[in-house]
């Protein structure tokens, strides 16, 4: 009887945990406390928020000085897709009152992390985030999706050409709306349209060398948008 009770409590705790996760689908809880603590930017602070998935989430882990030495705020969440980012965009970007937001998103949608998505659906979510930012006086940097030949956790999806198409859609939108398109892709792609081996261990997430490439490009992009009206 005692073992049955313990088993019941264990299963109940799993069920409750799953229900909580389902209710916080966009994972507002991840940065809720940090958002409350960070406060408003100082008068002369050019705050930049990085919105993204595991690539952004891992950036601050691999290169903490890039964020601590600059007024940069990492708001990446591993595994997230663009609809999840769009839902939390106000809480994790707009309410922090940044001067600039960089948006790096889309690869997990192509991988189907939250179900099937067309490229148009992915692009619409990215564009909606950009328009929310712009309407709140935030300058926008739209980043290319990084090259991927295959997803280790979901092989066989053949994402390479889809990423090329999505990047073309993002660039076209950025150009037509006078937003900066940050092209990580061209500097990191190999001859298979995957990520260069020296920049990643799994072909999806950058290693330290990959992030160093991204930091150089991102720093230039941030400086460019800050000096342009």
C-alpha positions as CSV (number, residue, x, y, z in Angstrom):
1,X,0.0,0.0,0.0
2,X,2.8,2.4,0.9
3,X,4.5,1.7,-2.5
4,X,1.2,2.4,-4.3
5,X,0.8,5.7,-2.5
6,X,4.4,6.7,-3.4
7,X,3.8,5.7,-7.0
8,X,0.5,7.7,-7.1
9,X,2.3,10.8,-5.7
10,X,5.1,10.5,-8.2
11,X,2.7,10.2,-11.1
12,X,0.6,13.1,-9.8
13,X,3.7,15.3,-9.6
14,X,4.6,14.5,-13.2
15,X,1.0,15.3,-14.3
16,X,1.0,18.6,-12.4
17,X,4.3,19.5,-13.9
18,X,3.1,18.8,-17.4
19,X,0.0,20.9,-16.8
20,X,2.0,23.8,-15.6
21,X,4.3,23.6,-18.6
22,X,1.3,23.4,-20.9
23,X,-0.2,26.5,-19.3
24,X,3.1,28.4,-19.7
25,X,3.5,27.4,-23.3
26,X,5.6,30.5,-24.1
27,X,7.7,30.1,-21.0
28,X,7.0,33.5,-19.5
29,X,8.4,32.2,-16.2
30,X,11.9,31.8,-17.6
31,X,12.8,35.5,-17.4
32,X,10.0,36.8,-15.2
33,X,12.2,37.4,-12.2
34,X,15.1,38.8,-14.3
35,X,12.8,41.2,-16.1
36,X,11.6,42.6,-12.8
37,X,15.1,43.0,-11.5
38,X,16.7,44.6,-14.6
39,X,14.7,47.9,-14.3
40,X,14.6,50.6,-16.9
41,X,17.6,51.6,-19.0
42,X,19.9,54.4,-17.8
43,X,19.6,57.7,-19.7
44,X,22.7,57.0,-21.8
45,X,22.2,53.2,-22.1
46,X,21.8,51.8,-25.5
47,X,20.2,48.6,-24.3
48,X,20.0,45.8,-26.9
49,X,17.7,42.7,-26.3
50,X,18.6,39.5,-28.1
51,X,15.4,37.5,-28.8
52,X,15.9,33.9,-29.9
53,X,16.0,30.2,-29.3
54,X,18.9,27.9,-28.1
55,X,21.4,29.6,-30.3
56,X,20.8,32.9,-28.4
57,X,20.3,31.0,-25.1
58,X,23.7,29.4,-25.5
59,X,25.4,32.6,-26.6
60,X,25.6,34.1,-23.1
61,X,26.8,30.8,-21.7
62,X,29.6,30.5,-24.2
63,X,30.5,34.2,-24.3
64,X,29.3,35.8,-21.1
65,X,31.7,38.8,-21.4
66,X,29.9,39.9,-24.6
67,X,26.8,40.5,-22.5
68,X,28.3,41.7,-19.2
69,X,30.7,44.1,-20.9
70,X,27.9,45.7,-23.0
71,X,24.3,46.7,-22.3
72,X,23.1,43.5,-23.9
73,X,20.2,41.4,-22.6
74,X,19.9,37.8,-23.6
75,X,16.3,36.5,-23.9
76,X,16.8,33.3,-25.8
77,X,15.0,30.1,-24.8
78,X,16.1,26.7,-26.0
79,X,13.8,24.9,-28.3
80,X,11.4,27.8,-28.9
81,X,9.6,28.5,-32.1
82,X,8.5,31.8,-33.5
83,X,4.9,31.6,-32.2
84,X,6.3,31.1,-28.7
85,X,8.6,34.1,-29.1
86,X,5.8,36.3,-30.5
87,X,3.6,35.5,-27.5
88,X,6.4,36.6,-25.0
89,X,7.8,39.4,-27.1
90,X,6.1,42.2,-25.1
91,X,7.2,40.8,-21.7
92,X,10.8,39.9,-22.7
93,X,11.5,42.7,-25.2
94,X,9.2,45.7,-25.4
95,X,8.7,46.1,-21.6
96,X,12.5,46.2,-21.2
97,X,12.6,49.4,-23.3
98,X,15.6,48.6,-25.5
99,X,16.9,50.8,-28.2
100,X,17.5,47.8,-30.4
101,X,16.3,44.2,-30.7
102,X,18.0,41.5,-32.6
103,X,15.7,38.7,-33.7
104,X,17.2,35.3,-34.5
105,X,14.5,32.7,-35.1
106,X,13.0,30.1,-37.3
107,X,15.1,27.0,-37.3
108,X,13.1,25.2,-34.6
109,X,9.9,25.9,-36.7
110,X,11.5,24.2,-39.6
111,X,12.4,21.3,-37.3
112,X,8.7,21.1,-36.3
113,X,9.3,21.7,-32.6
114,X,5.7,22.9,-32.0
115,X,4.1,21.2,-35.0
116,X,4.2,21.7,-38.7
117,X,4.8,25.3,-40.0
118,X,5.0,26.7,-43.5
119,X,7.7,29.1,-44.4
120,X,5.1,31.8,-44.7
121,X,3.8,31.1,-41.2
122,X,7.4,31.3,-39.8
123,X,8.1,34.5,-41.7
124,X,4.7,36.1,-40.5
125,X,5.7,35.5,-36.9
126,X,9.1,37.1,-37.4
127,X,7.6,40.0,-39.2
128,X,5.0,40.5,-36.5
129,X,7.7,40.7,-33.9
130,X,9.6,43.3,-36.0
131,X,6.4,45.4,-36.4
132,X,5.7,45.2,-32.7
133,X,9.2,46.5,-32.0
134,X,9.0,49.2,-34.6
135,X,5.6,50.5,-33.4
136,X,7.2,50.8,-29.9
137,X,10.2,52.9,-31.1
138,X,12.6,50.0,-31.1
139,X,15.1,49.6,-33.9
140,X,15.1,46.1,-35.4
141,X,17.9,43.8,-36.6
142,X,16.5,40.8,-38.4
143,X,19.0,37.9,-38.4
144,X,19.4,35.2,-41.0
145,X,18.7,31.6,-39.8
146,X,22.0,29.8,-39.4
147,X,22.8,27.0,-41.9
148,X,21.7,23.5,-41.0
149,X,22.2,20.3,-43.1
150,X,20.2,18.0,-40.8
151,X,18.8,18.2,-37.3
152,X,20.3,15.6,-35.0
153,X,17.1,15.3,-32.9
154,X,14.9,15.0,-36.0
155,X,16.9,13.7,-39.0
156,X,15.7,13.5,-42.5
157,X,13.8,16.8,-42.7
158,X,16.2,18.3,-45.3
159,X,16.1,21.8,-43.9
160,X,19.0,23.3,-45.9
161,X,17.0,24.6,-48.8
162,X,14.1,25.7,-46.6
163,X,16.5,27.8,-44.6
164,X,17.8,29.5,-47.8
165,X,14.2,30.3,-48.8
166,X,13.3,31.6,-45.4
167,X,16.4,33.8,-45.3
168,X,15.5,35.3,-48.7
169,X,12.0,36.1,-47.3
170,X,13.5,37.8,-44.2
171,X,16.0,39.8,-46.3
172,X,13.3,41.0,-48.7
173,X,11.1,42.1,-45.8
174,X,14.0,43.8,-44.0
175,X,15.0,45.7,-47.2
176,X,11.5,46.8,-48.0
177,X,10.9,48.0,-44.4
178,X,14.2,49.7,-43.9
179,X,15.4,47.3,-41.3
180,X,18.9,45.8,-41.0
181,X,19.3,42.2,-42.2
182,X,22.1,40.6,-40.3
183,X,23.6,37.8,-42.5
184,X,25.2,35.2,-40.3
185,X,24.5,32.5,-42.9
186,X,27.0,33.5,-45.6
187,X,29.9,33.5,-43.2
188,X,29.0,30.1,-41.6
189,X,27.7,27.9,-44.5
190,X,29.7,25.0,-46.0
191,X,29.4,23.5,-49.5
192,X,26.4,21.3,-48.4
193,X,24.4,24.3,-47.2
194,X,25.2,23.1,-43.6
195,X,27.2,24.8,-41.0
196,X,31.0,24.7,-41.3
197,X,32.4,22.0,-39.1
198,X,34.8,24.4,-37.4
199,X,31.9,26.4,-36.1
200,X,29.7,23.7,-34.6
201,X,29.8,20.3,-33.0
202,X,26.3,19.2,-33.9
203,X,25.7,21.2,-37.1
204,X,23.1,23.4,-35.5
205,X,24.5,25.2,-32.5
206,X,27.6,27.3,-32.7
207,X,30.7,26.6,-30.7
208,X,33.0,29.3,-29.3
209,X,34.5,29.9,-32.8
210,X,31.1,30.2,-34.3
211,X,29.9,32.7,-31.7
212,X,33.1,34.7,-32.3
213,X,32.0,35.0,-36.0
214,X,28.5,36.0,-34.9
215,X,29.8,38.6,-32.4
216,X,31.9,40.4,-35.0
217,X,28.9,40.6,-37.4
218,X,26.4,41.5,-34.7
219,X,28.6,44.2,-33.2
220,X,28.9,45.8,-36.6
221,X,25.1,45.6,-37.1
222,X,24.3,47.1,-33.7
223,X,26.7,50.0,-34.4
224,X,25.1,50.6,-37.8
225,X,21.6,50.8,-36.5
226,X,22.5,53.0,-33.6
227,X,24.1,55.7,-35.8
228,X,21.2,55.6,-38.3
229,X,18.0,57.6,-37.5
